[in-house]
Amino acid sequence: MEEPEMQLKGKKVTDKFTESVYVLANEPSVALYRLQEHVRRSLPELAQHKADMQRWEEQSQGAIYTVEYACSAVKNLVDSSVYFRSVEGLLKQAINIRDHMNASAQGHSPEEPPLPSSA
């Protein structure tokens, strides 16, 4: 009769021991310790990713500024085409006047140069 009683007492002891281990393993302080371990392991990698992302963001901002500046320069060139055409016309007139003056200095009388137009 002692054998079944001993088995029952042994089962109760092992059940209580298992329950105690389970409670200890899931105690909040143990959970916080595990969380701390996880943070300690993964934080350096996360910090490196953050630094990489910040560096890439700075490079991207620099590239964006460069592209915007180039677009602005091209737009200004397109907008100044009127002035370039005006300068071209004035240069042609200056060349015609020079040619006329050279011809006059040599004693020839070519046709009259065109009058300057107001551009």
C-alpha positions in Angstrom: 0.0 0.0 0.0 2.9 2.2 0.4 3.9 2.1 -3.2 0.8 3.9 -4.6 1.0 6.4 -1.8 4.7 7.1 -2.6 3.9 7.4 -6.3 1.1 9.9 -5.5 3.4 11.9 -3.2 6.2 11.8 -5.9 3.7 13.0 -8.5 2.6 15.9 -6.3 6.3 16.9 -5.7 7.2 16.8 -9.3 4.0 18.7 -10.3 4.8 21.4 -7.7 8.5 21.5 -8.9 7.4 21.8 -12.5 5.0 24.6 -11.6 7.7 26.4 -9.6 10.1 26.2 -12.5 7.4 27.4 -14.9 6.6 30.3 -12.7 10.3 31.2 -12.3 10.9 31.0 -16.0 8.1 33.3 -16.7 8.5 35.7 -13.9 8.4 39.4 -15.0 12.0 40.1 -13.9 13.2 37.2 -16.1 11.2 38.6 -19.0 12.8 42.0 -18.4 16.3 40.3 -18.3 15.6 38.6 -21.6 14.3 41.8 -23.1 17.5 43.5 -21.9 19.6 40.8 -23.5 17.8 41.2 -26.8 18.2 45.0 -26.8 21.9 44.6 -25.9 22.4 42.2 -28.9 20.4 44.1 -31.5 21.1 47.7 -30.5 24.6 48.0 -32.2 23.2 46.7 -35.4 20.2 49.1 -35.3 22.5 52.0 -34.5 24.6 51.1 -37.5 21.5 51.0 -39.7 20.4 54.4 -38.4 23.9 55.9 -39.1 23.8 54.4 -42.6 20.3 55.8 -43.3 21.4 59.2 -42.1 24.4 59.2 -44.3 22.3 58.1 -47.3 19.8 60.8 -46.5 22.6 63.5 -46.5 23.9 62.2 -49.8 20.4 62.1 -51.3 19.8 65.7 -50.1 23.1 66.8 -51.8 22.1 65.1 -55.0 18.7 66.6 -54.9 20.2 70.1 -54.4 22.6 69.5 -57.3 19.8 68.4 -59.7 17.5 71.4 -58.6 20.4 73.8 -59.2 21.1 72.3 -62.6 17.4 72.5 -63.6 17.4 76.2 -62.4 20.5 76.9 -64.5 18.9 75.3 -67.6 15.7 77.2 -67.1 17.7 80.5 -66.8 19.5 79.7 -70.0 16.2 79.0 -71.8 14.8 82.2 -70.5 17.8 84.2 -71.6 17.6 83.0 -75.2 15.9 86.3 -76.1 19.0 88.2 -74.9 21.3 85.9 -76.8 19.3 86.5 -80.0 19.5 90.3 -79.3 23.3 90.0 -78.8 23.6 88.0 -82.0 21.7 90.7 -83.9 23.9 93.4 -82.5 27.1 91.4 -83.3 25.9 91.0 -86.9 25.3 94.8 -87.2 28.7 95.5 -85.7 30.3 93.2 -88.3 28.4 94.9 -91.1 29.5 98.3 -89.8 33.1 97.1 -89.5 33.0 95.8 -93.1 31.6 99.1 -94.2 34.3 101.0 -92.4 37.0 98.8 -93.9 35.6 99.2 -97.4 35.4 103.0 -96.9 39.0 103.1 -95.7 40.1 101.3 -98.9 38.1 103.7 -101.0 35.2 101.5 -102.0 31.7 102.4 -101.3 29.6 99.3 -100.6 26.0 99.5 -99.9 24.8 101.3 -96.8 24.8 99.3 -93.6 21.4 98.7 -92.2 20.2 100.9 -89.4 20.3 99.5 -85.9 17.0 98.1 -84.9 15.8 98.5 -81.3 15.6 95.0 -79.9 
